[in-house]
Amino acid sequence: TFSAPIGFMKIDVEKHEMEALEGALETVRRDRPVIIMEDQVHARDLLEPLGYRCRRIALVDFLCLPA
């Protein structure tokens, strides 16, 4: 457990981004970190209702910023 807020997450787990993101949802909701991850439509569908905007920054990577 971290006592300081998490400001940045990079998720690169070879097609398991959704599972990693679901496991981190409490942290994402609480700390609203910047997130970089590979393109996973379902993961973006999970983040956008939480107020995140996701934009492609590389061939397969997305940058998701809290609004």
Legacy VTK file of the C-alpha trace (Angstrom):
# vtk DataFile Version 3.0
C-alpha trace
ASCII
DATASET POLYDATA
POINTS 67 float
0.000 0.000 0.000
1.312 3.417 -0.972
0.642 6.411 1.232
1.272 8.960 -1.536
-1.147 9.291 -4.458
-0.221 7.430 -7.644
0.257 9.967 -10.443
1.196 7.737 -13.385
0.517 4.155 -14.514
1.994 2.326 -17.491
0.146 -0.891 -18.208
1.944 -3.268 -20.590
0.966 -6.837 -19.826
0.583 -8.403 -23.284
-3.173 -8.599 -23.884
-4.088 -8.589 -20.181
-4.542 -4.826 -19.858
-8.218 -5.182 -18.986
-7.519 -7.504 -16.066
-4.747 -5.220 -14.795
-6.967 -2.160 -15.104
-9.870 -3.850 -13.317
-7.481 -4.732 -10.483
-6.357 -1.100 -10.286
-9.819 0.520 -10.415
-9.837 1.562 -6.768
-6.506 3.344 -7.270
-7.663 4.883 -10.569
-10.842 6.233 -8.975
-9.030 7.531 -5.890
-5.837 9.006 -7.409
-6.840 9.686 -11.054
-3.387 8.926 -12.479
-2.254 9.522 -16.044
-2.339 6.113 -17.767
-0.427 4.786 -20.773
-1.507 1.404 -22.084
-1.797 -0.672 -25.219
-4.987 -0.352 -27.238
-7.772 -2.255 -25.552
-11.220 -1.018 -26.575
-12.850 -2.417 -23.444
-10.303 -0.714 -21.201
-11.016 2.640 -22.824
-14.735 1.926 -22.437
-14.061 1.445 -18.712
-11.973 4.628 -18.321
-14.014 7.114 -20.333
-17.089 6.932 -18.022
-14.686 7.716 -15.153
-13.865 11.025 -16.858
-10.749 9.957 -18.770
-9.960 10.989 -22.332
-7.845 8.480 -24.254
-5.802 9.392 -27.324
-3.501 7.295 -29.479
0.153 8.298 -29.010
1.873 5.466 -30.903
0.954 2.565 -33.148
-0.635 0.577 -30.300
-0.318 2.853 -27.256
-2.904 5.178 -25.770
-2.486 8.037 -23.312
-5.474 8.357 -20.975
-5.798 11.622 -19.072
-8.266 12.438 -16.314
-10.538 15.297 -17.342
LINES 1 68
67 0 1 2 3 4 5 6 7 8 9 10 11 12 13 14 15 16 17 18 19 20 21 22 23 24 25 26 27 28 29 30 31 32 33 34 35 36 37 38 39 40 41 42 43 44 45 46 47 48 49 50 51 52 53 54 55 56 57 58 59 60 61 62 63 64 65 66
